[in-house]
């Protein structure tokens, strides 16, 4: 077998495995969202992996088999997809951070207010 | 001693029934932690005054005021959550309030029916199971209110099985 043919087969096989892995990750990320449903922005995570899987799918079906599409594909693959993935990660993680911060605020405020209320009641007695 | 009580309340004269249940459980020396999901704390305080219930003795966990814009940031007896859909925040607030107050206390959840509007059945069943077991471990008397129209729903039936007693009459 020629070395180029071998490389093509290996890259195709790995490409399929990558898509399966990314789709599984998408499913798990969606399941995590359904467990808490804290915020719809958390759906950006499964969207991100789905986007990644779509990108791999395009590579696999040789989106660039027509010469004229190569430029468009490079723009899509090297500019648009990484930009969208970065944006989704940033928005999702930022929202997650805000949510966890709000839990900490709830915890601290509840503790402070209940202790103050208890002390006020003791003073009245 | 029966610690976990589920009250199935008729929808007619709902709040009169709720006030009567509160009066049954509130007494000097006991702390009442009131989770409201359908009326703002400001509104409740007004009603309680009229019903001769001392609202100063009650700590409110308010799941509705923020979403309807009836927020009183100066209120010292109240913690406001984003909304009834924020079940994780509600669990944190209940746990913290129970841990921070020493002595006898009663947790009052008004109501499961309202929580079911904003969350799915499975989430509310899991939340109820978690809270009931937490309160049982901490020896906190827990009163849970549900509407009679929801009595036949899967969630209320599941919660009934967790409770020590289910009361179905008007009060």
Contacts between the chains, C-beta under 8 A, distances in Angstrom:
chain1	res1	chain2	res2	distance
A	36	B	87	7.9
A	36	B	88	6.1
A	37	B	85	7.3
A	37	B	119	7.8
A	37	B	123	7.4
A	38	B	86	7.6
A	38	B	88	6.6
A	102	B	82	7.3
A	102	B	89	6.8
A	103	B	88	6.7
A	103	B	89	6.2
A	103	B	92	5.6
A	106	B	79	6.7
A	106	B	81	6.8
A	106	B	89	5.1
A	106	B	92	5.3
A	106	B	93	5.4
A	106	B	96	7.6
A	107	B	92	5.4
A	107	B	93	7.8
A	107	B	96	5.3
A	109	B	79	5.5
A	110	B	61	7.7
A	110	B	79	5.0
A	110	B	92	7.4
A	110	B	93	4.8
A	110	B	96	4.0
A	110	B	97	5.3
A	110	B	100	7.0
A	111	B	96	5.2
A	111	B	99	7.9
A	111	B	100	4.9
A	113	B	59	7.2
A	113	B	76	6.2
A	113	B	77	7.0
A	113	B	78	7.4
A	113	B	79	6.0
A	114	B	59	5.7
A	114	B	96	7.2
A	114	B	97	4.9
A	114	B	100	4.0
A	114	B	101	5.3
A	115	B	100	5.3
A	115	B	101	8.0
A	116	B	76	6.3
A	117	B	31	8.0
A	117	B	59	5.7
A	117	B	76	6.7
A	117	B	77	5.7
A	117	B	101	7.8
A	118	B	31	7.3
A	118	B	100	7.3
A	118	B	101	5.4
A	118	B	102	7.1
A	120	B	76	7.8
A	121	B	31	7.7
A	121	B	57	6.9
